[in-house]
């Protein structure tokens, strides 16, 4: 035990401060007699609250690392890489030159199962001492968007293509810099007799403000020099095509994932990268940015099971009792008042930030996380209880994730919805949308609207406008990756009034006050960029992104959006990968036969091909057929549920 201390001085001054780590991990009941006193905490709790992971094998300074041969070897490899890249040159210190300090940083790289993958030592510049305009200018460096990564996965599943991963060793050491920057000699590697000299940087070091931009400029020039074209929709997406062979590359700092339709073409690309940079061939994509992947010719499983486990462990919730809903349908959150028990904002922000990243594969918690993220500046006990409820839901659904399957069509469809006046404190509405390629979700969002809507039609109209912007960008992205000229993006809404308002400037007295920026949807409809269709509320998939729902409907929409239990599917993927060829669609056919409902979009497309009619008639028949099939589908499932 340690002496009782509070994390910040302000805690002792606030008698209403609520310490979340004194409560039980599974509930907020009073601690039992075996628990420590309220003002006493264990060292583990202090490290958790300070966001520090206690790991004796991961040193914090050079003296600790030098005692371990594995870390000494890692430091030797880092210095060898710096010298190999000709990163610096030893010079006498110029008069009045500012010398930037260096620091050793140590990190254990783990596999997806938690085992040690690599001891990694990095020499890092103390970039916080750099002066803007003198030591650096531009610092921004783009990374690929998650929507582009999910679209690439959907493309690979659609055409039965493997996805591979490459990692660039010491990537930032390849970026060339234009400014004159001097750094001190790294500790433990000073040159005997030359200790008074400094290094002048020729290339970037980790920690410098301009290092990410310098590296991105370097690899961008190289990829374009080997005939890659940069995507117009995502600046970190690159495409190359020669004689019918295609390759697509997603770049996220020093990690690359790529796929293509010719193995020799992919092999040539890997050899080109290895000739230019020091690379690590990671093989087939399996662990990327905290996301876990399991791929087969007919389906792709994407999850964050390890990341979810780490979050629960970090916030002392590994043994908590699970719940079946991330948010109760009756819960309402309000801003904190003066008499409320407050929570340390730093801990709450860390928790919310972790949950936000978890939504990359868990759209089922998108709305709940959006609700608690509104109170990060001044959280109270109730806000932290709501966040803990999400953790308890994650505890029971750690094995859940996205499942991408080959549905034999690449139609881009979207669903958008809003909940009028849902936010109780300012009466602003919530907008939500989700977009699919086939039946694979690639983009989703839940966000509070920026102004108060005077009617439900106005709230739906603003939600439609936001979904239209996303749908246009996604269609252009899909056209680039799939290399098909897509039709207008089909967006479903359950508000007939909002659709009528978007198509025609009617109801002038009720819509004249709406901000001009929302009216761009009308122009895009006239251009043929989007097509709006009505769908009954009970069939609206985006409903799960706008409000807390009862358990039966929540689980139904969770399944429709593509979030499933993956434990039973992982074994089937391993069997399929050895028995199914790239042209075999037996598994997909069997899966579709087992489903209670056929794919309405696919049926409509097949019948549309057979109909000899004008394009307008085909489009109308397609939409009408889809609505009828969706209605029959939900009615059939309702009967099964009653049985």
N, C-alpha and C positions, 0 to 999 in steps of 0.2 A: 504493500500500500504506500501511497505517497501523501504528502501534505495536501489538504484540500485547497485547490486553486480553481479559478474560473478562467475560461478561455480568453476573455477580453475584459478590460477594466470596467466596461459599461455593464457587465453582467451583475456585478456586486451592487451597482447603484439601482438596479431595476428589480424590485421584489417580485414582479410578475413574470420574470424570465423563466421559460419552460426548458428544461434540459432533456432532450429526447433520449439520451443514452442512459438515463436513470430508470426509464420505463422498461417493462418486459419486452422482449423481442417479438412476442406474439400478441400482446394486448397492452392496454394502457392502465391496467389495474395497479393498485398499490403494491410495492415490492413486499415480498415475504420476509420473514425474520432472517433468512440466510443471505439476503441481498445486502450489499454495502449500504451504509448510511447515505442519505440524499446528497450531502456535500462531499462525499468521498467516492473516488473513482479508481478503477484499476488502471495500470499503465496501458493496457490494450485499448481501453475506452479513450484514453487521452490521445493515443496515436491515431485512432479512428477519427476522433473529432478534429484533429489537426490535419487530417488527410495524409497521414504518413503510414506506410506499410512497414511493419516491423519484420525485417528479413536480415538475419545475421550474415547470410552469404552474399549480400549485395552491399558493398562498402560505400561509404559516404565521402571518403577522402583518399588521397594517395597513400598515406601511411597505412591505412587498413588494407588497401588493395595490394600493396607490395608484399604483404605477408603470405599471399596466396599465389601459387605458381600459375593457376589458370588465369587470374587477372593480370599477372605480369606478361603472360603470353599474349593476352588480348591487347595490352598496351603496346607491345612490340609490333604486333600486326598493324595497329593504327598508325604508328610512326612510319613503318615501312610503306604503307599506302600513301601517306603524305609525301614521302620522298619520291615514290614512284610516279606520282602525278605532278611532280615538280611544282608543288604548291607554294613554296617559299624559297628565299635565298638569304643567306646570312650576310648582314651588312653592319657597319658601324652606325650607331644611333645618330641621326641628323640632329643638329641643334634645334631646339624648340619643337621637336616632333612629339606628338602624343603617342605613347605606346600603350596598346591594349593588352590587358592581362589574359592569361589562358587558365583553364581549369579542366581537370579530368572528371568526366562523368561516366558512371558505371550503370549498366542495365543488364538484367538477366532476360534474355529472349526466351519466351515459353512457347511450347507447342499448344495445339488446341486442347490437349488433354491435361495441360498444366505442367508437364515435364519440362526440364531445362533443355532448350534447343541450342543456345549459344551464350557464351560470356562475351559481352560487348563493351569495349572501352572506347570512349570518344573524347578527343581533345577539342574543347569548346572555347571559343573566344567570348570574352565578357562584353558582348555587344551593347549592353545597357550604357556603356560609357561613350558610345559613338555620338557625334554631333550631327543633326540633320543639316543637309546642305554642304557639309564639309567632308564628313566620312561616308555619306551615302545620300542617294536621291530617291529613286523609285524602289519600292520594296514588294509590291504586289506580285504574286505568282499564282496562276489559276490551277485548280485541280478539277478532275472530272466529277460531274454531279452523280449522285446516287441514282437518279432517274435514268441516266445514260447507261450506268452499269446494269441496272435491272433490264433495260431494253436490250442490251447486248446478250444477257442471259436468255431472254425470251427468244431472241434471234437464233441462238445456238440450239435451244430446245426445238424450235420450229423446224430446223434443217438438220438435226441430229449431228451437230458439230461439237468437237471437244473444245474446252476453254483451258488455256494454259496461263502460267504466271511466271514472271521474271522479277528479280530484285537487283537493283544497282548497288554495288558496294561503295560506301563512302561517296554518295552521289554529289554532295555539295562541293567536294574537293575538285570537281571537274569544271565548275563555273568560273569563268574569267571575270575579274573585276577591273574597273577603270580607275578607281581612286588609289592614292598612295596610302597604304595602311601598314603600320608596323605593330608587331606583336612580340611579347617577351618569349624567351625560350621555355618550352614546357618542363615542368618539374620532373626530375629523374632522368632527363635526357639533355642536360646542358652539355655543351661541348667544352672539354677541358682546355683551359687557357683562353677561352673566348667567351667567358661568362658575361662580360660587359657588353657584348654585341646583341643585336636584335634581329628578328626575321622580318624581311619585307615581303608581303604577300603578293604572289603572282595570280593565284587563284583563290577562291573563297574558302572559308572555314565555317564549320557549324558554329552558330551563335551570332554571326555577323548579320546585321539587318538586311543587307542586300543579297545574302547567300541563296535564299530560295529563288529569287528572280534570276540570278546569274545562272543557276543550274537549269531552270526552266528554259531560258533562252538558248542554252547550249544544246540540250536534247531536242528542242524544237527545230533548231537549224539542222541538226543531223538527220532527224526523221524526214524533213522535207528534202534533204540532199539525196536520200535514197528513194525518192519518188512517192513519199506519202503526202496526202492532201489533208490539211487541217479542216475539221468539220466547221461549218458555218453556224451550227446550233450550239456546239460545245467546243471550246478552244482546246480542251485536253483530250479530244477524241480524234483519232487519225485513221484514215482509210487509204488503201492501196489496191489497185486492180490492174492485172496484166493478163491478157489472153484468156479472159474468163475466170481467172483465179483471183480471189479476194482475201484480204486480211484486214481486220479491224483491231485497233489498239486503244485501250483506255489507260491514261497516264494519271497516277495519283502520287505526286512528288517523285519518289524513287521506286515505286511499285508499278509494274505494268501487267495488265491482263490482256490477252489477245486470243482471237479465234479466226478461223478461215476455212475455206472449202477445199484446200489442197495441202496435204501434209508436207510435201517437198517445199512448197512456198513458205509454210510456217517454219520449217527447218532452216531455210535460207535467211529468214528474218532473224531467227535466234543467233545464227552464226554472225550476221552483220553486227548485232548488238554486242556480242562477246568480243568481236574484233575491235570495237570502239571503246567499250567500258569493261570494267571488272564486274561480271555478272554472277548471280546465283540462280541456277535453274531450279525453280520450285516444282516443276512438273505440272500435273493437272491442277487446276484451281481448287483449293480445299480450305484455305484460311487466308483471309484478306481483310485488313482494316477491322479486325475483330469479328468479322462475319465468317461463318462456317458454311462450306458448300459440299454437297454430295451430288455428283452428276452421273447420269446414265444416258443412253440414247433417247429415252422417252420421257424423262423427267429430271428436274433439278430441284434439290432441297436447299433452302437458304435459311439459316437460323443464327441466333446469337446466344446459344445456350451457355457457353463459357462466360461470355460477358455478363449475362444475367446472373450467373452464379457468383461472379466477382462483385457485382453490385450488392447482392444480398449479404455477402461476407463483409464487404466494406462497411455497411451500415448495420451490422450486427443483427441481421434478419435471416440467417441461414436456417434457423430452427423454428421459424414462425409458422403459425397455422395458416394454411391457404384459404382463400375465398374464391368464389366462382365468378364474381363481377369486379372489374377495376373501380367501379363507382356505383353507388346505390342510386336507383332511379329517384329517390326522395332527397338526395343530398343537395344542399345549396351552400356555396361558399361566399363569404362576405369579407370586405376589407377589415383589417384589425382595428379595434377600438382601444381607447386608453386603458381600460381595465382588463384587457385580455392578457393571458400568459403568452409571452413572446418566445420565439425560437431564434437561435443563432442564425442570422441570414447566410453566413458563409457555408454552414452545413446544409442548409435548405437548398441553396443554389447549386451546390455540388450534387445533391440528390436529383434535383430537377434536370440538371445538365446531363447526368448519366441516363436518366429515363428518356430524355429527348433523343439521344443517340440510339437507344434501344428501339425507337419507333421506326428505324430504317428497315426492320423486318417484322415489326409488330404493329400494323395499322389498327389493331383492335384496342390499343391503349392510346391512340393518337388524341382522341377527344379528352380523356381524363388527364393526360399530361398537359394539354393546352390549358385546362382549367387551373391547375395548380401553378403553372408558370406565370400567371397573372399577378401573383402575390410574392414574388421573389424579393422585392425591396423591403417588405415589412411583414414577414410571416408570423403567424401565431400558432397556438397549439392545434387548432382545428385544421389549419392548412397542412401541418405536418402529419396529422392523423390521416388526412386524405392521401398524402403522398405515401404513407406507410401502407395504406390499403392497396395501393397499386403494387407495392412490393409484395404484399401477401398474395395478390392475384398472380404476379410473376412466379412466386414460389410454387404455385400449383400448375403453372403452364410453362415451365422452363423448357420443356421439350417441344414447344410449339414453334412453328415458323412458316415461311412461305413455301408453297409447292407450285412449281411451274411445270406444265405438261404441254405436250404437242396436241393442239386442237385443230390442226390442219387448216387454219385460216388466220390471217393477220389483220383483221378488222379492228381499228382503233375506236373504242366506245368509251363514253364517260357518263358518270352519274353525279348529279349535283343536288344539294339540298341545303336548307337553312332551318333554324329553329328561331322563330320570331320572339324577340325580347327575352331570350333565355337568361342573359346575365342580369341577376337581380339588383346589383348595385347601381348600374348605369343604363339598364334596359337595352343594351345593344344586342344584336342578334349574332348567331354563330353560322358561318358558312363552312361547308364541307364538300369535297369532291374526291372522286376516285376514278382513275382511267385504267382500262384494260387493253392488252393486245390479245385477241382471242378471249380467253378467260383468265389470263395471267395479269395480276395487278402490277403496274409499273410506277404509278404516281398517286399519291393521296395527300390530303391536307385538311386540317381543321383549324379555323382561325376566327377570332372575334372581329366583327365588322367595325370599320372606323367611324361610323356615324349611326345614329339611331334611325331605324326604319319606322315609318308611320303606319305601315300595314304589312301583312304577311307577303303580299304580292311584291312589295318593294324590297323586302328582305330576300325573297327568292330571286328577284331580278338582279340584285347586287351579287348574289352567289353565282348566278348564271354568267355574269360578266367576268368574274374572276376565273371561273372554270373555262370560259372561252379563251382567255389569254393562255392558260396552261395547255389547253387542247391544241391550239395553233402551233405552239412551240413543239409539243410532242409529235404532232403529225409531221413536221419538218424533220425531226430527229428520226422518226420511223422511216421516212422516205429515204434518208441517207443510209441508215444501217441496213434496211431490208432491200434497198434499191428497187423500190416500187413506187409508182405514182399513185399515192393514196387518194381516195375519195374524200369528200368533206367529212369532217369529224362529227360523229353522231353523239349528241349529248342528251341525256334523259333528265327531265325534271317532272316533279309531281304537282307543279303549279301551272294551271292553264292560263291564269291571268298574267303571270310573268312571261310565258311564252308569247302570248298575244301582244304584250307590251314590247317585247324584243323584236317581233316581226313587223309591227306597225306602230306609228306614233299616235296611239289611241290613248284615251283617258288623260287628256292633257291636264285637266285640273288636278289630277291625282299624281301626276308624274313630273310636273314642271319644275319642282324643287330638287329633283334628283341630280346629283353632280354629273357634269358633262362626261367625265371620264368613264362612267358606267355605260354610256350609250354607244361605245365603240362596237358593241355586240351587233347592233343593227347593220353597220357597215360590213361586218364580217359575214353576216347572213346573206347580204346582197352579193358579196363576192364569191359565195359558195365555199367559204372556209369552214363553216360549221352548219350543222343541221339539227334543229331542236325538235324533240319529240316528247309527248306526254306519256307518263307512266304512273300507274296507281301508287299511292303511298305505301301500301303493303309490299310492293315490289321494289321499293327504292333502296338500293344497296348503300348509298351514301348516308342513310339515316343513322348508321352506327357512328358517324363522324360528327354529329351535331347535337347529340343528347345522350344521357344515360338511359339504357333500355332494360326492360325485364329480361330475366335469364333466357327464356325460350327464344325470344326474338334476337337477343344479342348473339347467342350461339349459332342461330341460323345465318345471320349476316356475317358473322366471323368466318363461317365455312364458305359462304358465297364470295367473300373478299379474298379467299385463298389461304387463310391461316389454319393449319391443321396440325394434329399431333404427329410428330415425325419419327418417334421411336419405332413404330410398326412399319414405317416406310423405308427406313434405312436398310433393313435386311433385304427387302425386295429389290432395292436398287443394286445391291451387290450381286444378286442372282441375275438380274436383267443384264448387267454389264458384261456377263460372260456368255449369255445365251442369245442376246438380241443384236442383230447386225444393224448397220446404219440405215438400211432400207426396210427393216422389219417393223411393222406397225401393229403387230398382234397384241402387244401389251396395251397400247393405247385403245385399240378396238375393244378389248376385254374390259378395260376400265370404264369406257363409255357405256358398254352394255350393262355393267353392274350398277350404274347410277340410276336413281329413281326418275330422273328427268333427262331428256335429250338436250343437246345444245341448241337453243332457239336461234342463235345467230347463224350457226352453221347450216341448220335446216333451211333457214330463210335464204341464205346464199345459194344453196344447191337448187332450190326451187326457182330462184331468180334467174339462174342460168338457163333453165328450161323454158322460161316465159319469153315469148317473142313479142316484145312490146317496146314502147319508147322508154328512154332513160327515166323520165319522170314517173311513168307508170310503174316501172320496176322498183324505183325507190319507195313509192307509196305502198306497193304490195309488200315489199320487204319489211317496212316499219309496222304495217298492220299485222303481218304474220308474226313478227316478234312479240308484239303486245299480246296477241291471243295465246301464244305458246307460254309466255311468262305467266299469264293468268291461270292457264290450265296447270302449270307446274306448281304454283303455290297452293292451289285448291287441292291437288293430289297429295301434297305433303301435309296439308292440314288434316285430311282424312286419315293418313297414316299415323299422324301424331295422336289423334283420338283413339284409333284402334290400339 
